[in-house]
Structures are given as structure tokens and as C-alpha cells.
Amino acid sequence: MMRCFLMVVFFTGFYGLGFGQGGDTIRAGRIFLDKNVYSLGINSQLAVEGLFDQSTFTPMEILLRKGAKDNQAFRVRLKGLVANTERNDDQERRKTHQSQLGLALGYEWHLPLGNRFGHYYGGELELGRNRNNNTRNSIFHASHGDFFLKRLDVEKVHTIGILPVTGFTFRPFSDLFVSFEMRLEILYKEAKLRANGFQAPFENPNDFSSTGYGRADIKSWIFNFQPYSGIFVNIII
């Protein structure tokens, strides 16, 4: 249902691309937000990727802007994802839980390119948190009996980084514009990985005992250029 709603919003924005030229006139040099005026945008990437592949898990991303002086703006970007999946076959039953949350605060400068097009650039400070839980259950056949096996894998990731951004806008109507954005991610990442194994005899499935424990703590830097981070459909509010 959410993906259908986003598809309607996405194509409504592009309806304006084709037919907005004959609509209301936008004064040159003021194609962006006036001071203290807000816009709310939704990234259409969630709807587009879900249209072609229902198994794709793409975070929902919302961008709030507040106009400042001289075609500048403050920006707050929020993205999140919660997904639960379960797969059963003859060999294994697997349950997966994924959650992502990210918050970015930034500032941007806009330059008009004619009456309806514009270019912007700026930067963000972003904080992120991801958590993945994976539970696998299976049956192990041995010469001395059969056993239930369970494995729990937990991954916790925290990131903090600086993101230079640049993009282009098109404003077919006075209260709607679409924006295409590119980003460079410079992130510091801390990941904690935990793995636990358990077994229980077939005749007593509740009598689990540990078969092993593993852990790893990883710290790293990530440099990732995103030439396409989605197309935002933005409404002036």
C-alpha cells in the first residue's frame, strides 16, 4: 500500500514536468524557497525499486527544507526502514529482522538556471544506526542421534559522517518541484558482530545448550560516491 501511494506521488510530480510549462508563471531568480518557507519531499527510489523487485528493501527517505536568505536553505533528511522476513524450506527455517535509521542536518545554496530549472550544492552531517538479526533453525542428523540446531547472528552498526551534496531542481508549479541529487559519503563506521550457536536433542527440543560463541568489532572509514541517490518529489508547505 505504501509503495502504491509513493508511485502516485512520483508520477504526479512528473505529470508537472510535461504539462507545467503552460501553468502558473514563476519569477526568474525565485525558483526556490522564499525565506521561512518550508518544503517537504519524498524520495521516489522506494517506489521505483519496489515496482521492479518486490524483494528489494529500500529505506523511506524524507527531506524537509526551510528557506533562508538569498536562495539558501536549511535541510533535515530522515530515512528509515523496518523489515521482517521469513523463509522456510526442507533444510532450514530462517527469520530476519532489519532496521535502519538515519538523520542528517545540512545547508545548501541554490542557483537559478532559467525560469524553472535550478542547481544547488551544500553539505550534511549524518548519523546512522542499523541493526540486523538473523535466526536460523535446522535439524542435524548424526550417528548418535538427531539434533535441533539454532544460530543467532546479530549485527549492530553506527555511522557518523559528512556528505557533500549537489543536484538539480525543476519547478513546474509554484507549489511543487522535483530534485535530482548526488552525494559523496565520508563515513566513520563502527560495527559489532555477534554469533551464537545452540543445539538440543530431538527428543527434548527445549533443552538447548551452547555450541559456540563468536564476536567481532570492526571500525572503518567509508568513501562512497552516489551519482544517483533518488529523485525527490517536493511540495511547498
Secondary structure, DSSP 4 states (H G I P E B T S, - for coil): -HHHHHHHHHHHHHHHHHHGGGS----TT-SSPPTT-EEEEEETHHHHHHHH-TT----EEEEEEEE-STTEEEEEEEEEEEEEEEEE-SSEEEEEEEEEEEEEEEEEEEEEETTTEEEEEEEEEEEEEEEEEEEEEEEEEETTEEEEEEEEEEEEEEEEEEEEEEEEEEEEETTEEEEEEEEEEEEEEEEEEEEEEEEEETT-TT--EEEEEEEEEEEEEEEEEES---EEEEEE-
